[in-house]
């Protein structure tokens, strides 16, 4: 996980997204422990409260859960939840905007699909 201290995106969001990426790639399998808040703060030289804020976002979404006295763990079903969440974000952030731009440029649906298929063929 890389944090960009120069990014406009808050560090706690970068932490949360980094953990999400780790879950999706299998670096943090379901029902396994993730690094502690202290480990995140020491590794990335950030305030522990910042790391906690990022982790708490994932706790609220039931992606990770806390075992009192043991640590934080990836919830069962977290991969499916994250894929659904990211697919919705993908549509909102990319597909919807792409379609709007295609319409402005007079690109038909079939032409757009052809462009996408060409991109997948690379």
N, C-alpha and C positions, 0 to 999 in steps of 0.2 A: 504494500500500500504506500502510495506517495501522497504527501500533503503539499499543496502549493500555498505557501504563506502569502504570496502576492495576489492570489485569486480573490475575486470579489465574493466568491462563495465562502460562507463562514466555515471555520475549521471544524466545528462540531458536525456540520453536514457532510464535510469531506470524510470525517471519521465514520459516520453512519454509512455512507455510500461505499467506503472501502471495506467495511465489514460485510455489507450486502454483496459486494463483488466477490469477497472471499467465500461466502456461503454459496453463491451461484457457481463458482469455479471448482468447488469441492475442497478448497483450502480449509474451510471450517464446516465439516460435515454435520448434518443434523444430529442432535443429541450429544454433541461434543462441546468441550469447553473452549471459549474464546479467551484471548489474552485479557488480563485484568486491567482495570483503569490505571493502576500504577504502571503496568508494563507499557500501556499506550502513552502515558504522560512522559515516561523516561525515554522511550524509544524515539518519540517525535518531539521531545523537548517542549511540551505544552502543559498548560495548567490542568491538573486532574479534573477540575470542575468542567472544563471544556470537553474532555474525553467522556466524562459522565453524562453530559448533556447529549452527546451523540449516541451513546449507548442507550440512554433512556428513550430516545425516539424509537429505537428498535424494540424496546420493552413494551412501549405503548402500542406498537403495531403487532405485538405478540410474535415477533421474529426471533427474539431471544428471551430468556427468562433467567431469573436469579434463584440459585440454590443457596439459601442462607448459610453463611459460614464457609461456602465452598467456592462460589464464583458464578460467572455468567455462562450460559449454555445456549446453543442453537436449538430452537424449538422444532419438534417434529412437524413436518408440513411447511417449514419455512421456505424451502426452495420453490414450492408451488405458489405460495403467497407472493414471493418476490418476483417470480416470472410474471404473474398476473399484474402486479403493480407496475413493473417495468414495461410491460406490453402496453398498458394504458398510457403511461408517460410517453412511450415511443410514438403512439398514435397522436397524442396531443402536441408533442414537441416537434415531430418530424412529418408524419404522414399528412396531417391536417394542413400544415403550412405548405407542404409540397403541392397538395391539391389546389390550394388557393393560388399559388404562383402559377401552376399549370393553366388554370382557368384564365388568369390575367394574360398569359402568353398565347392563349388559344390552342393549347395542347389538349387533344381529346383523351378520353379515358383509355381507349385502345392504344394510343400513341404512348401514353404514360406507362401503361403496363408493358409495352414493348421496350421502353427505356429501362424499366426495372429488370425485366428478364435479361436484357443485354448486360446490365450491371452484374447480375448473378452469374452470367456465363463467363465473366473474366476470371 
